[in-house]
Amino acid sequence: MTLSERNVFFRTAIAFCAISTLLTLGISYLVVPAYKTIGENTRRPVDIVQFFLGHLLKSNYFAVHISLAALVIFSLVVLFLILSFFEQTSTPEILYISFFIFSFSFEIIRLVLPLHLIYTIPSFYLLVLMRVLLFARYFGIFSIVAASLCAAGFEVQMTRNMILIIIAAALIIIIGVPIDTQSWDTSLNIIYGFSTIFRVIEAAAFLTAVISFFIAANVRGSVEYIYIGIGVMFAFIGRHFLLYFDNWAGPIPGIIMLSFGTWLACSKLHRIYLWM
């Protein structure tokens, strides 16, 4: 992929994120007042940290709404900054990192669940949209792994093939997973089958990405890749807070860790290629 083709993607993604942000603001006007009338959902996210916090903090749909809205706005702001700082810099890894950031704009789909309670959206559309959301999430996760492999020495000439592999892997997951459109938890995440297995996949991808960036530090002889690995670690943790927490422990720590991790990874990556 040439530099100009990559920049075209950046601009297209920014336009999509801008539309997603505007839609989030518009839908918020409809669903936020409805949170007070939504009945209490006893099904809370299955997570170790969430399990302990659940005994201390009650679920709060307003906190969840802020988390998903923050992700959508974050994707727009960060992609704009990436284009500004990397427009003339040929950096193979930044394309995959931008995929990861771009995937956050699809979190607007979670707002379909409260909308469904207001307007009774047909289950077919819920099913399609939730599969799109799952695809975006795993496409983003696998993209970070691709970025780390690229840093560790993967051939840059195979960019298009790598993108096709990422798409195929995400499609395999979302096509085969059973989704219950009538059941969701208090973080506005739909309930789907084999969730434990997919959490393991996420954890494995997270570890692979971080370790690969550490390996890249040795292969490339640059300590900056260690900081990039640390940044990815913070970004993943922040993402997890914003996706799966159903209380006020999610939005503030989540956006801080996601922002810090993304800044650390991108700034160090820019410094590496600035002198090449």
C-alpha positions in Angstrom: 0.0 0.0 0.0 1.4 3.4 -1.1 1.6 6.4 1.2 -1.1 8.2 -0.8 -3.5 5.1 -0.6 -2.9 5.0 3.1 -3.7 8.7 3.5 -6.9 8.2 1.5 -8.0 5.6 4.0 -7.2 8.0 6.9 -9.4 10.7 5.3 -12.2 8.3 4.6 -12.0 6.9 8.1 -12.1 10.4 9.6 -15.2 11.2 7.6 -16.9 8.0 8.8 -15.9 8.7 12.4 -17.3 12.2 12.0 -20.7 10.8 10.9 -20.6 8.3 13.7 -19.9 11.0 16.2 -22.8 13.1 14.9 -25.1 10.1 15.0 -24.0 9.3 18.6 -25.0 12.9 19.6 -28.3 12.6 17.9 -29.2 9.2 19.3 -28.1 10.3 22.8 -30.9 12.9 22.7 -33.3 10.0 22.3 -31.9 7.3 24.6 -30.4 9.2 27.6 -33.9 10.2 28.9 -35.0 6.6 28.5 -32.3 5.2 30.8 -34.4 6.3 33.8 -37.3 4.2 32.6 -35.3 1.1 31.6 -35.9 -1.7 34.1 -33.1 -3.0 36.2 -31.0 -5.6 34.4 -29.6 -8.3 36.8 -27.2 -9.7 34.2 -23.9 -7.9 34.6 -20.7 -8.3 32.6 -18.7 -11.4 33.4 -15.2 -10.0 34.3 -12.9 -10.5 37.2 -12.4 -6.9 38.1 -16.0 -6.1 37.3 -17.1 -9.0 39.6 -15.4 -7.3 42.6 -16.5 -3.8 41.6 -20.0 -5.0 41.2 -20.3 -5.4 44.9 -19.1 -1.8 45.5 -20.7 0.1 42.6 -24.1 -0.4 41.0 -24.6 -0.6 37.3 -25.3 2.8 35.7 -26.4 3.2 32.1 -25.3 6.8 32.0 -21.7 5.7 32.8 -21.9 3.1 30.0 -23.2 5.7 27.6 -20.3 8.0 28.4 -17.9 5.2 27.8 -19.2 4.2 24.4 -19.6 7.9 23.3 -16.0 8.5 24.5 -14.8 5.7 22.2 -16.6 7.1 19.2 -15.2 10.6 19.7 -11.8 9.2 20.6 -11.6 7.5 17.2 -12.4 10.7 15.4 -9.8 12.8 17.3 -7.0 10.3 17.2 -7.4 9.5 13.5 -7.2 13.2 12.7 -4.0 13.5 14.8 -2.5 10.4 13.1 -3.2 12.0 9.7 -1.6 15.2 10.8 1.6 13.7 12.2 2.0 10.7 9.9 0.8 12.1 6.6 4.3 12.4 5.1 5.8 9.6 7.2 6.0 6.1 5.8 5.3 4.0 8.9 3.9 0.5 8.2 2.7 -0.1 11.7 0.6 3.1 11.9 -1.9 1.7 9.3 -2.7 -1.3 11.6 -2.9 1.0 14.7 -5.3 3.2 12.8 -7.5 0.1 12.1 -7.6 -0.5 15.8 -8.6 3.1 16.5 -11.1 3.1 13.7 -12.9 0.1 15.1 -14.0 2.2 18.1 -16.3 4.2 15.9 -18.5 1.2 15.6 -19.3 1.2 19.3 -22.3 3.4 18.4 -24.0 0.2 17.5 -24.5 -0.6 21.2 -27.0 2.3 21.3 -29.3 0.1 19.2 -30.2 -1.8 22.4 -31.8 1.1 24.2 -33.3 2.2 20.9 -34.8 -1.2 20.6 -36.6 -0.7 23.9 -38.1 2.5 22.5 -38.9 1.6 18.9 -38.9 -2.2 18.9 -36.4 -2.8 16.2 -36.8 -6.2 14.4 -34.4 -8.9 15.7 -33.0 -9.4 12.2 -31.5 -5.9 12.2 -30.2 -6.4 15.7 -28.5 -9.6 14.7 -26.8 -8.0 11.7 -25.7 -4.9 13.6 -24.2 -7.0 16.5 -22.3 -9.1 14.0 -20.9 -5.9 12.5 -19.9 -4.7 15.9 -18.1 -8.0 16.8 -16.4 -7.9 13.4 -15.1 -4.4 14.1 -13.8 -5.3 17.5 -11.9 -8.4 16.4 -10.7 -6.7 13.3 -9.2 -4.0 15.6 -7.7 -6.5 17.9 -6.1 -8.5 15.1 -4.8 -5.3 13.5 -2.8 -4.5 16.6 -1.3 -8.0 16.5 -0.4 -7.3 12.8 1.3 -4.1 13.8 3.4 -5.9 16.3 4.4 -8.6 13.8 5.2 -5.9 11.3 7.5 -4.2 13.9 9.1 -7.6 14.6 10.2 -8.0 11.0 7.1 -9.0 8.9 7.5 -8.2 5.2 5.9 -4.8 4.5 5.3 -5.8 0.9 2.6 -8.2 2.2 0.4 -5.5 3.6 -2.6 -6.3 1.4 -2.3 -10.0 2.2 -2.2 -9.3 5.9 -5.3 -7.1 5.7 -7.1 -10.0 4.0 -6.0 -12.4 6.7 -7.3 -10.1 9.4 -10.6 -9.7 7.6 -10.9 -13.5 7.2 -10.1 -14.2 10.8 -12.6 -11.7 12.1 -15.3 -13.1 9.6 -14.7 -16.6 10.9 -15.4 -15.5 14.4 -18.6 -13.4 13.7 -20.2 -15.8 11.3 -19.9 -18.8 13.6 -20.8 -17.2 17.0 -24.4 -17.7 18.2 -26.0 -14.3 19.2 -29.0 -13.9 21.5 -30.7 -10.7 20.3 -33.1 -10.7 23.2 -30.6 -10.7 25.9 -27.9 -8.2 26.9 -26.0 -7.2 30.0 -25.8 -3.9 31.9 -22.8 -2.7 29.7 -25.1 -2.7 26.7 -23.3 -5.7 25.2 -25.3 -8.4 23.5 -25.0 -11.9 24.9 -23.3 -14.3 22.6 -22.1 -17.9 22.8 -18.6 -19.1 23.5 -17.9 -15.7 25.2 -15.2 -17.3 27.5 -13.3 -18.6 24.5 -13.4 -15.3 22.8 -12.2 -13.5 25.9 -9.2 -16.0 25.8 -8.6 -15.0 22.2 -8.6 -11.4 23.1 -6.1 -12.0 26.0 -3.9 -14.1 23.7 -3.9 -11.4 21.0 -3.1 -8.8 23.7 -0.1 -10.8 25.0 1.1 -11.6 21.5 1.0 -7.9 20.5 2.9 -6.7 23.6 5.5 -9.5 23.5 6.1 -9.0 19.7 6.8 -5.3 20.3 9.3 -6.3 23.0 10.9 -8.7 20.5 11.0 -5.9 18.0 13.1 -3.8 20.4 15.7 -6.5 20.2 15.4 -7.2 16.5 15.4 -3.6 15.4 17.9 -2.5 18.2 15.5 0.3 19.4 14.3 0.7 22.9 11.4 2.7 21.6 9.6 -0.5 20.7 9.5 -1.4 24.4 7.6 1.8 25.1 5.3 1.1 22.2 4.6 -2.3 23.8 3.8 -0.6 27.1 1.6 1.8 25.3 -0.4 -1.0 23.6 -0.8 -2.6 27.0 -2.3 0.5 28.5 -4.5 1.0 25.4 -5.9 -2.5 25.7 -6.7 -2.2 29.4 -8.4 1.2 28.8 -10.4 -0.3 25.9 -11.5 -3.2 28.2 -12.7 -0.7 30.8 -14.7 1.2 28.3 -16.2 -1.8 26.6 -17.1 -4.1 29.5 -17.6 -2.0 32.7 -21.1 -1.0 33.7 -20.4 1.6 36.3 -18.4 4.8 36.9 -15.2 2.9 37.4 -15.2 2.5 33.6 -15.2 5.8 31.7 -12.6 8.0 33.5 -9.9 5.4 34.1 -10.6 3.8 30.7 -10.3 7.0 28.6 -7.1 8.0 30.6 -5.4 4.7 30.0 -6.5 4.4 26.4 -5.4 8.0 25.6 -2.0 7.6 27.4 -1.3 4.2 25.8 -2.2 5.5 22.3 -0.1 8.6 22.7 2.9 6.7 24.0 2.7 4.1 21.2 2.2 6.7 18.4 4.7 9.2 19.7 7.4 6.6 20.0 6.6 5.2 16.6 6.8 8.6 15.1 10.2 9.2 16.7 11.5 5.9 15.3 10.6 6.7 11.7 11.3 10.5 11.9 15.0 9.8 11.6 14.9 7.2 8.9 
